[in-house]
Amino acid sequence: MWKQFIGKLSWKSMKSSSGGGGGAGSPPAKPPPPLPSPRENGAAGKPSASPPSPLAGAGAEVRSREEAFIQKVNICCVVYDFSDRGKDSPEKERKRQMLMSLVDCIGAAEEPLTETMIAACVRMFAANLFRVFPPKVRSGTTASETEEDEPFFDPSWYHLQVVYEFLLRFVTSPLVDAKVARKYVDSAFVSKLLDLFDSDDPRERDCLKTILHRIYGKFMGNRPFIRKAVSNIFYRFVFETDHHNGIAELLEVFGSVISGFAKPLKEEHKLFLWKALIPLHKPKSVGVYLPQLTYCITQFIEKEPKLAGTVIRGLLKYWPVTNSQKEVMFLGELEEVLELTDMAEFQKCMIPLFRRIACCLNNSHFQIAERALFLWNNEHLFDMISQNRQVILPIVYPALERNTRWHWNQSVLNVTMNVRKMFHDMDERLLLACQNNFEEEEETRAATEERRRLMWEQLERSAARGYHQPVIAADVSFPPPPSSARLVAPTVT
């Protein structure tokens, strides 16, 4: 673009020097006078000055272009205080206009940026973007309880938005050589960029999400560091701070990254699943980022189906006990994982899995019980249950029977009866055998409860009389200690 502009100027100057003598009827131009010989230039015989070469003109043009660009970038390195809107208003507007002109310049450029220009751009990005966030004033409520609160909007976003637009154009431009830019978009730059994901402004996190994905795609040498740095963010969030604003955006970036992993998966990627992604089910605020987390996990299972058992065991490890809303979300994610699970992996973990599902069936919270019963509506899961009914039905039948007898919610009762009918149609003899076993266990449990009640009544009567007597049930006997037993003093080590 700059060469074409200089060429047009030189062509116009050549036409104007001709004086318009090329038309018809004009007198013939006089031949130019002969150049003087070197001896005619003076007594010393000095040669005449040679005309400037075109290469020297092009170099001067490149230097002028570079100097003008760097001058604009240096103006944009000045950081203003945006907490006071009326302070330095003309300077702020001038900086904004300069940033917009830089965005247009890098978008319309036709020649690659020099290393000096790249270094100046990265320096300007660091000056404007990398900052310390103000301390957060947090109440005792968790993030999941304050999801409906209005988000915070940074007052400096009016300028930050243009800086992020410039950074995105810079990263995606083919005129920025990745090998040269990598010297400046290094690990320190990426680490500070990842720290910005904790911003309270959702608009900034959305821009960072796009830019990080572009950096991961263009600067291939930074990929291992980005994966390690994001893993450290997850570790710190799960095991230390329990608060981070950008987990959902980081998982969204890694959803597309995981989909591009080559098969078979590397051991490093499997460790990222087990040590970084699965522990993200532990925090109370998992509902904020659960859709993105589920997508990442299902991408791993689609790449390597053998990981389904690992994921299910991880879900059982972090299964919530006292958080009903979280337990409902876990059941939904479990169904998505089971849809991608093959028979071999299902059989490895079906016993602990259905013990947990049986506990959910008997939950007094009707949403948990109902969501667990709806698992039987999944065709793929129902087929695997029917093929392994000899193991699964004895585990879940007591929970189904207790629901039909004692659960308070009518909707849960209706769905429980439907599931029982499915098992009845599937294998009536097995259902009757499980029913008989359940009746025997209930009789044994009732007898044990009665003995315990009688023992406590006898204890209460003895305490009321004011003296202690040994209380032993009639049908309970304890073996006497052996007479030859010797008392040995414990040794202290």
Helices and strands as residue ranges (DSSP letters): H 2-17, G 38-41, H 54-75, H 89-108, H 115-129, G 143-146, H 157-172, H 178-181, H 187-195, G 196-198, H 202-218, G 220-222, H 223-236, I 237-241, H 247-259, H 267-272, I 273-277, G 278-281, G 284-288, H 290-303, H 307-317, H 324-339, H 343-361, H 366-373, G 374-377, H 379-387, H 389-406, H 410-426, H 428-465
